[in-house]
Amino acid sequence: MIEGLTSIPAEVLKQECSVIYSVGYDDNEALPVGSVVARELMFCVGHAIHHYAIMKLLCSTRSVALPCEFGIAPSTLKYQ
């Protein structure tokens, strides 16, 4: 996966895109939000870490060993 992501050309990462944001606190329609491909990929990575943290908790209840940094945001690891 890392090889695939790092091989994405810079011009693709800079490409503008429109994301349909459908999660809100009212009954309004889904709204398009301008973005770029790189930002959306980073959002996916950050959101995956959130899920990994939940998986880590579940694994601990089953005595499944994972690396200590699994499920911890890079910014948290850097701070620690």
N, C-alpha and C positions, 0 to 999 in steps of 0.2 A: 504494500500500500504506500509506504514511504517513497519507494522508487517511482511509483506511478504519479504521486502528487508532486514530487520534485522535478519530474520531467515535463510538467505542464509549462508551456512557453509563457514568458512574461506578458506578451501581448494578449494572451487568453485571460490571464489573471487580472489584467487591467480592464478587460471588456466590461462595459456597462450592462446591467441587467435590471429587470424589474421583478421584485419579489411580492407575491400576493400575501399580505399579512391578514390572516383571518381570525386571529385570537384577540378578543377585546373584551372590554367590560360593559359594553352596551350592545344594542341590537343593530348597529350600523353594518353596512355591507363590508365585505373584505376590501381592503385598500391596497393599491399597488404602491410599493416603496422603492425608490431608486437605490441601486447599490452597484457593487462590482463583484466579479466572480471570486476574487481573493478574499473579500470580506465574508462572503457567504460560506466559503470553505472553512475559514477560521471559526465562524459561528458553529458549524457542524462539529468541528474538533472540540470546541468548548462544551457543547451540549453533550457530546459523547462522554467526556470526562465526568459530567454529572451522572450519567447512567452507569459509568464504571464504578463510581462511588457507591451507588445503590447495590450493584452486583457484588462489590467487595463486602458489604455488610451481610448479604445473603450467603456468600461463600464462607464467611467466618462462622456462621451458624452450622455449617457442614464440615468444618475443619479443612477447607480447601485453602491451601497456601498460595498466596499471591505476593508479588514484590511489594514492599512497603510503600512505594511511590504510586502504585496502581490506584487510580481514582482520585488522585490529588492534583489540583491544577498546577501547571508549571509556575505560576506566580507565587503560589503557596510554597512550593518546594524551594524556590529561589529565596523567599523570605526566611524560611527555616534554616 
